[in-house]
């Protein structure tokens, strides 16, 4: 989670799945890219990420 609690990268320890959560109107492409990089560093497959907008 970033210092301002706007974006979080969360995942299962076994790497089965992970996700990026953002507060509405508070995130941005740069924050999503950083969260994706963090998940990748921890061994998650970034090609399996898909964007869901609610």
N, C-alpha and C positions, 0 to 999 in steps of 0.2 A: 504494500500500500504506500502511496506517496505521502509526503509529509502533511499535505492538506486534506487527505482522505477523499480525493476526487477520483482516483483510479486505483484499482487493485488487481493483481494477478493471483489467482487461486488455483490450486491443483491438488490432485490426490498424490500421496507420496510414491505410489507405484507407477505413476505416469500414465495411468489409464485415461484420465481426462483432466483438462484444465480449462479455465475460462478467465476472461478479462471483464471486469465490471467497472462501469463508470457512473458517476452521478449525472443525471440529465442536465445538459447544458454546461457541464463543468469539465468535460474531457476534451479530447482533440486528437487529431491524427498523430501528433508527436508523442502523446502519452500512450496511445495504443501501441505505437511502434516500440516504445521503451518496454512496455509490459510484455509484448511479444518476444522481445530480445531476452528478457528475464526468463520467460518460460522455456525458450530455446536453450539458454545456458544451463537450465536444470534438466535438460534432456527431453523436453516435450517436442513433438513433431509440429512445427508451425504450419505445415501444409494441411493439417487436419482442422485448423481453426476456421470457423465460419462466422461471419458477422450477422448478428440478430438485432434488429432495431424494433423496440416496442414503444 
